[in-house]
Amino acid sequence: MLTIAVLLIILLAMFIWRLTDHRADYNAFQRLIAAQPTRPARFKPQLVADLPEPARRFFLYTIEPDTPLYRVTRVSMSGKFGMGSKAKPDYLNMTATQVFTVPEGFVWKMQARRGWMTLSGSDSNSWTRFWLMGLIPVARLGGDTDHTRSAFGRYVAEAVFWSPASVLPGPGISWELVDKDCARLTVMYQGLSQSVDVTVANNGQPTKVRFMRWSNANADKVHRLQPFGGYLSEFREFGGFHLPTHVEAGNHFETDQYFPFFVADITDIAFPNE
């Protein structure tokens, strides 16, 4: 009986711990949503007239004239999440919801499954927390400079995908020319700096993003700058924004080690409080 009682206490403690994570996710979502402007300015082509030509094309494609410039985006997705390597991707079927804006941060809340095995949890600019079968913690990361720097790279790049209004030029946000079809976005915030190269088609549709991300996703498990990136396709219109609904991305982008560990099909994009 004592053994059963101890087991029940452990299970209850794990359950409460998991509920605490859910509450933290919810609170983080609400903090980000609160950053949404209540009466946003509207997009005018003049706002980007002085940008390098590929950056100007990017904004003219992704944002229709007179669109309210909502900075906070909520994205719902399904797809595959790879836990392995190029030789053995070890994909899990995944669904997730993400809320984010630049420069404040992001929260990505996911569930993944393969057969009887389930993985769930969340990733943010403050933490990485994943659970096996909803009760066994398998990752508790964050709260250090390596995690913060790596997360910053992620959500700056994803803002190019799904929140172009948040990367319009302004304080801490600049664009420069790379070549005739590529512009470099640089975001600076609270001592962090991240540049992202955005490649666009003739009509301005972004097709690829590439950047150097601070990461330990390498054989040495040592944090260092290494190429990360992805391909964007299947664009649709959401509230005046033209955004990709299929994204494939991964570490070691455009090298022989690359494989898309993140393959997402977007089911909905919304702008909270619009």
N, C-alpha and C positions, 0 to 999 in steps of 0.2 A: 504493500500500500504506500509506503514511504517513497519508493521509487516512482510510482505513478504520480504521486503528489508533486514531487520535484519536477518531473517531466511536464506536468500541466503548468506549473509555475514558469518554467522556461518558455513554453509555448506562448503563455499569456504575455510574458515580458517581450518576446519577439514581436507578437502582434501589436502591442502598444508602441514599440519602437517603430514598426512599419507605419502605424497611424501617424506618428510624429513626423515621419518623412513626408507623408501625404499632406499634412498641415503646412509644412515648410514649403512644399511645391505650390500649394494654393496661395499662400501669402506672397511668394515671389511672383507668381502670375499677377496678383492684384497690384503689387508695387509697379510692375512694368506697365500694366494697363493704365495706371494712374498717370503715366508720363504722356499719354495720348493728348494732343492739343484738343481742346473742346471746340475751338473755332479756328481750324487750320487755314493758313493762306492757301491760295489756289495756284496751280502750276501755270506759269507763263513762259513761253520759249525764251523770253529775254533773260530769265534767270540763269540760263546756261549758254548764252550767246558768246561769252568770252572764254569758254572752256576749250581745251584741245578738241580737234574735230571728232575723233572717235568717241570721246566722252560726251560731246554734245549730241552725236547720233544716238548714243545709248539712252540718254534721258528723253530725247524726242520720241524714241520708239517705246520706251517703257511707261511713260506718263503722258496721257492725253492732255491737251490744253484745258484749263479750267478745272482739272481734277483736284479735289481737296487733298492737301499734302499730309495725309495721315502717316505718322512715323512708326507707330506700334502695329505690328502685324501678328495675326494668329494663323498658323498653318496646320492643317490636319493632313496626315499622310499615311500611306501603307507602302510596303515594299520588303526589301531584304536588308539584313544587317549581318555583315561577315565578322566572325570571331576568329578567323584563322589567317591563312597566308594565300599568296597567289597560287601555290601548288594545291592547297586545300582550303578554299574560302570558308567552309564551315558556316554556311548561311543559315540564319533563322528568319522565319516570316515575322514581319514587324508592323505594328501600327504605332503612331505617335502623334502628339500635339505639341506644338512649339509656339511660344510667345516671345518676341524679341524686338529690340530697337537698338540703334547705335546712337550714343555710346553707352547707354545705361546697362545693357546686358541681355541675357536670354535664359529661358528654361525650356528644356526638351524632355517631355515625359513620355515614356515608351513602354510597350509590352511586346515581347518577342517569344516565339514558340517554335519548337521542332519536336514533333511527336509528343511524348509526355512531358518533355522538359520545357519549362517556362522561365523567362528572364524578364524582370521588370524593374523600373526605377526611373531616375532622372539625371540629367546632366545640366549644368548651368555654369555661369562664370564664377560661382562660389563653391561648387561641389560637384562630385560624381558619386552617385549612390545607386548601386544595383543589388537586386535580391534574386536569389534562386528559389523557385517555387513559392514566391511571396513571403517566405519566412526565414531564409538563410542569407545573411548579408555576404556578398561576394566581392564587393568593391566599396571602399569608403575613402575617397580621395578629396583633395581640395584644401583651401586655406593656406596655400603657399604660393610663392612667386612663379614657380614652374606651371602650376595649374592655371593661375590667373593669366599668364602670358599666352599659354596654349589656347585657352578658351576665348581670349580676345581675338586671336586670329580667326577662329571658327566663326564667331558671330559677325565680325566685320565682313568676311567673305559671303556669308549667307544673306546679309543685308543687300548685297548686290543682286542675289537671286530674287528675293521676295520683299524687300523694303527699300526700293530706290529713293523714296522721299527722305529717308533718314541719312542718305549719303550725298545729298545735294551739297554743293560747296558752302562752307560757312566756317565758324570758329573751330579749329582743330581738324577740319576736313578739306583736303585739297586734291586736285587732279593734275596729272602731267602727261605729256605725250610720250609713248614708247615707240610706236610706229603708226603707219597710216590706218591700221585696223585694231590698234591696241592702246588703251590708256591705263595709267596707274593711279589708283585711288590710295591715298594715305590718310589714316585716321590717327590722331594723337589724343590721348585721354588719360589723365591721372598718372603720368609718367610712362605710359605704354605707347608704342607706335607700331602700326601694322600697315604694310603696303600690300595691295592686291592688284594684279594685272588682269584687265577685263578685255577679252577679244570680242569684237563685234563684226557682224556681217555688214554688207553694203547698206542695208536698211536700218542698221543700228541694233538689230536683235543680238543680245549677248549669246555667244555660243560656248564660251569657255572662260573659266577663271583659274588663275594660277597664283600661288604665293608661297613664300617661305614661312613655314609654320614651326614654332617651337614645340618639339615633340620628342617623346622617347619611344615611339613606334619604330624601333630598329633592332637589329640583332644584338647590339650592345646594351639596350635598355637604358641609354643615356640621353638626357634632354639635349637637343641641339637643333639648329635650323635645318629643315629639309623640305623638299618640294611637296606641296599638297595642292590638290585642285580637282576640278570636275567639269563635266559637260552638261549643258543645259538644252532642253528641247521641249517640244509640245506646248507651245505658249498659248495661254488663254487670257481673256480680259476679266479683271476683277475690279469693279468700282473705278474704272478709268486707268487702271494699271495693267500692262501686258507682262505677264509673269510666267516662268517655266513651270510646267506640271510634271516634268520628268527630269530627275537629276541623278547622275552617277558620279561619285567622288571617292577619293581615297588618298592614302599616303604614297610618297615616292612618285608623285605624278609625273608622267612622261619619262619614266625610267623603266628598265626591265623588271623592276620589283613591283611596279604598280598593279593593283587590282582594285576595282570599285567595291570597297567594303560597305559603302552606303549607297543603296539603290532605292530611290523614293519616287512614288507616284502620288501626286498631290490630289487629295479628294476635296479640299476646300481651302480658300484663303479669305480671311476677313480682317476687318480693322476695328477692334473693340471700341465701343462708344461712338461709332460713326453715326 
